[in-house]
Amino acid sequence: MRSLGLDIGDRRIGVALSDPEGILASPLAVINRRNESLDIEAITEIIRQHQVGQVVVGLPLSMDGSLGQQAEKVKDFTRKLGEHTQVPLEYRDERLTTVMAEHLKRAAGGKKKGEKTRYDAQAAAIILQGYLDEKHKPELT
């Protein structure tokens, strides 16, 4: 079953997709925010196109773990998205994922001097990969 990862921001939504076995997450796209209806339509089309069975949404908690203004915006958008799809939606803590995405991109030589790089899809892949790894973690006895 494929899973979809979302990194929801005010200007962009990073999108990542897992492989069919649900083991590996890869950056898929960046949706430039236009309006809520079009944004939701774009996500539901990706869900339909890729036969997604689970959506994992990054929740931007404050460093102390509390819900801030941005987390409330993400929850509100996710609730509205849930009204347009039957696919289960789940939150995952996304603290520092954009920073991790920036470091990974630089380490891979992905940014040239003066180039403006978007990390939204990579951040979504980090969020999704964390979920997939946790889901497939072997049980310790």
C-alpha positions as a printed Julia matrix, in Angstrom:
141×3 Matrix{Float64}:
   0.0    0.0    0.0
   1.34   3.41  -0.96
   1.47   6.19   1.6
   1.55   9.91   0.91
   3.51  12.38   3.03
   2.56  16.04   3.29
   4.56  19.0    4.6
   1.92  21.74   4.71
   3.11  25.33   4.75
   1.49  28.68   4.12
   2.96  29.05   0.61
   3.75  25.49  -0.45
   2.83  21.89   0.29
   5.62  19.35  -0.02
   4.45  15.96  -1.23
   6.23  12.61  -0.93
   5.14   9.13  -1.98
   6.14   5.7   -0.78
   6.86   2.72  -2.97
   3.98   0.2   -3.33
   5.4   -1.93  -0.48
   5.38   1.05   1.88
   9.1    0.84   2.66
  10.8    3.79   0.94
   9.62   7.42   0.72
  10.65   9.71  -2.15
   9.95  13.39  -2.82
   7.16  13.68  -5.39
   6.07  17.29  -5.88
   5.63  20.74  -4.46
   2.18  22.27  -4.64
   2.27  26.06  -4.71
  -0.65  27.16  -2.56
  -3.36  29.02  -4.46
  -6.53  28.55  -2.46
  -7.75  25.85  -0.14
 -10.16  24.23  -2.61
  -7.55  23.95  -5.37
  -4.93  22.71  -2.91
  -7.25  19.98  -1.63
  -8.22  19.08  -5.2
  -4.53  18.71  -6.14
  -3.87  16.41  -3.17
  -6.96  14.26  -3.73
  -5.95  13.88  -7.39
  -2.51  12.62  -6.32
  -4.21  10.21  -3.88
  -6.44   8.89  -6.67
  -3.69   8.75  -9.3
  -1.26   6.8   -7.12
  -3.87   4.68  -5.31
  -2.72   5.97  -1.92
  -4.02   4.08   1.12
  -2.62   6.31   3.9
  -1.75  10.0    4.24
   0.84  11.14   6.79
   0.76  14.85   7.6
   3.65  16.62   9.28
   2.48  18.49  12.36
   4.76  21.45  13.18
   4.82  21.26  16.96
   6.69  23.85  19.0
  10.04  22.74  20.39
   8.35  22.09  23.75
   5.83  19.79  22.01
   2.87  22.17  22.23
   0.53  23.14  19.4
   1.3   26.59  18.03
  -0.49  28.72  15.46
   1.05  26.89  12.47
   0.11  23.48  13.88
  -3.49  24.67  14.29
  -3.51  25.82  10.63
  -2.23  22.4    9.54
  -4.87  20.61  11.62
  -7.62  22.8   10.15
  -6.45  22.14   6.58
  -6.1   18.41   7.28
  -9.64  18.25   8.71
 -10.95  19.84   5.5
  -8.87  17.45   3.38
 -10.4   14.56   5.34
 -13.85  15.7    4.21
 -12.8   15.05   0.6
 -11.17  11.63   0.88
 -11.85   8.29   2.52
  -8.12   7.64   2.94
  -7.01   7.63   6.6
  -5.01  10.69   7.69
  -2.41  10.57  10.43
  -0.16  13.2   11.98
   3.55  12.88  12.56
   5.79  15.28  14.47
   7.76  17.25  11.9
  10.04  19.33  14.1
  13.32  20.1   12.31
  12.48  18.16   9.12
  13.12  21.18   6.87
  16.51  21.67   8.5
  17.28  17.96   7.94
  16.17  18.26   4.3
  18.46  21.26   3.77
  21.44  19.38   5.23
  20.75  16.28   3.12
  20.4   18.34  -0.05
  23.66  20.19   0.62
  25.5   16.95   1.47
  24.34  15.51  -1.86
  25.62  18.59  -3.7
  22.1   19.64  -4.65
  22.45  23.4   -4.21
  24.7   25.7   -6.19
  25.84  29.06  -4.88
  23.08  31.65  -5.24
  20.49  29.04  -6.18
  17.16  29.14  -4.37
  16.18  25.59  -3.47
  12.86  24.41  -2.07
  13.03  21.71   0.54
   9.31  21.09   0.89
   9.14  17.75  -0.96
  12.31  16.5    0.74
  10.87  17.46   4.14
   7.68  15.55   3.25
   9.82  12.52   2.37
  11.62  12.72   5.74
   8.26  12.89   7.55
   6.93   9.94   5.57
  10.11   7.87   5.91
  10.01   8.27   9.69
   6.45   6.97   9.69
   7.31   4.04   7.42
  10.37   3.11   9.48
   8.34   3.17  12.69
   5.6    1.08  11.1
   8.07  -1.58   9.91
  10.24  -1.6   13.02
  10.78  -5.19  14.2
   9.22  -6.09  17.53
  11.73  -6.58  20.35
  10.98  -9.38  22.79
